[in-house]
Amino acid sequence: MLYQLHEMQRAVLNPLTAFAAAGAKMFSSPHSPLSYMPFASRMAAGYELFYRINKDYEKPQFGLHSTTVDGVEVPILERVELEKPFCRLLHFERFFTKDLGHHLADPKVLLVAPLSGHHSTLLRDTVRQLVTEQDVYVTDWTDARMVPASDGAFRLDDYIAYVQEFIRHLGPDVHVISVCQPTVPVLAAISLMATAGDAKLPLTMTMMGGPIDTAKSPTEVNDLATTKPYAWFKNNVIYQVPANFPGHGRSVYPGFLQHAGFVAMNPDRHMNSHYDFYLQLVRGDDQDAEFHRKFYDEYNAVLDMPADYYLDTIKTVFQDRALATGTWVVDGRKVAPEDIQNVALFTIEGELDDISGSGQTEAAHALCSGIPKAMKQHFEAPECGHYGIFSGSRWRNVVYPRIHDFIRRHAER
């Protein structure tokens, strides 16, 4: 019922939001006489703030149309390589001139994006940097409310199966990078492939800021998942998609609830950010105001997660710690990271990460005991929070160069 009430509230606010958007333009446009009134800047700022707090945030676009390779601008085509009910595998295909043709042999990278609330475009900066020197593929997870119930359920085991299918499709020369949540199912997927003697194992796996073992340096996120019983999550955060979406009737963890949780972690910071945005508009500080818009266009765009997948993750990853304790069984097969031998491992953590605590990702090294020490590497990014290890200047200048070198060093098995 909560989801239906949320949609009713949204329907009521839509006309007011549209009016606020029009009001902001009337009091700011140089073509409007209202913009020359003494209080115009404050009226425009108030209207826009109301509009942005209450508007619907659609899925953003990657918007990556070109990159620079060897000082030359190279066009990029975002193409759907594979399409599954709950995910699209996107290929950011680069088109080179003849003199840059040698870059067709650049390493092939599968970037596994999180399915944990935000869209895969949260990794836009990650892709923007990787595509300069790699052939990049990205998992683009689908908003569960847009998937018809007739397409069936989606569980954590299905996530693993998707990752395995993508790895096999791209071939044994692929390098896998997982960011945050997918580090666990990616390690499980590759472990199961190794146990089965699969010939298409990737060359490397880079795991960034993920909950491999949540017992190490537990964070507020870990505490929430472990202090409440499984039944609490099932009874309090799972709702059915209303009739106005293609996924009508599907059980999901709604995006608006996830967003409320994100904001609740730092409410003062978000309130101050919105107030600063208001002052920036009043002062005419367009550059800072635009930065605020871009950040919240991404941050406020959330998706619904399939209920079965979310509940599986709570129980398997956080409550049972099944990967770390060696008790995880998928389709009757034990997940055994120790069976991995010929896949190089690189783990990356942020010194200031408050989502995946120190040591949680590094725990993969002890689990992957079959990988030779010479094929393992760990890096703690100094003064880096969770998002800083895959976005922003520290990602570009500190973290990425190490990933680049690691991939090149293990480019051939």
C-alpha positions, 0 to 999 in steps of 0.5 A: 500500500505504501507504494500506491500512496507514494504514487498518489502523492507524486500525482498530486505534486506533479502540477505544483512541480510544473508550476514551480518550474514555470515560476523559476523561469518567469523570475529568471529569464531576461525576456520576462519583465518579472525578472527585473523586480527587486525580489526576482532572484529570491523568487526564482531560487525558491521556485527552482528549489521546490521544483528540484526537491519534488520532481521525478528523476528519470534514469540519466544517460551516460552521455559519452560520445567521444574520448581522447586517445593519443591526443586525438578525439575518437567518437564513441558509440554506446551499443547494446551488446546483449540484452536480458530481462533484468540487464543490458550489457553495454559496449562503449565502442570506439571508432579509430582512424587508420593511424590509431588502429593499433588501439583495437588491441586494447584490453577488453574490460567488463565493468560490473556496476552495482545493483544497489539503488542507483543506476549504472550511470553512477559509474560514468566517471569510471567509464569515461576514464577506462574508455581512453585506453580500454575496450569497455563493456558495462552491466546496465541493470534494469529498474525492476518496476519496468520488468513485467512480472511474466519475466519471472523472479530475479535472485542473487543466483541469477545475478551470478548467472548473468555475470558468467554469461557476460564473461563467456560472451566476451571471451577469456581475454577479458578483465573484470572490474566490480565496484562495491556490491557486485564484488561478492557475486562476481567472485562467486561467479568466477569461483564456480567457473574455476571449479567447473574447469571453465576455459573462459575464465577472465585474465584478471578481477579487480574488486573495488570497495566491496563487502567480501567479508562484512565482519571486518570493520563493520560500518553503519550499512553492515550494522543495519543488515545484521541487527534486524532479522531477515523477516523485518526486511521482508515485512517492512521494505518489500512492496508490490509495483503499482498498476501504472508500471510494466512490472505491475504486481512484482515484489520490489524494494522501491527506489524511493525507500532506498533514496530515503535511506541514503538521505537519512545517513547524512540528513544535515549534509543534504539540507545544507547542500540544498540551502547552499544551492538556494543561496547560489541561485540568489547570488547568480553563482551559476557554476556551483549551482550547475554542479549541484544540479548534476550531482542530484540529477544522479543521486536522486535517480534511483531504481527498484530492486527485485525483492528476491535479489535484495533479500538474498543479498541481506541474508547471504552477504551480510547475515550469513557471510556465506562467501567468507565462511565457505558455506555458500551453495549455488545450484547445488555447487559450493562457491570455492574461491580457493579453486581460482588459480590463473586469474590475477586479483587486485583489491582496492579500498578507500581509506575513508570508506564508510560503506565498505569498511577497511579490510572487507575487500582485501579479505578476498586474498585469503579466500583466493588461496590458490592464486599465486602471490605474484598475481595478487595486489592490494591498494588502499587509496589515501584520503578516499571515501567510498565514491572517491575510489571510482569517481572524481580526481582521486579516481583519475589520478591515484586509483586508475593508473594502478588499475591500468598498470595491473591490467597491462601486467597481466594482459596475457595468461 
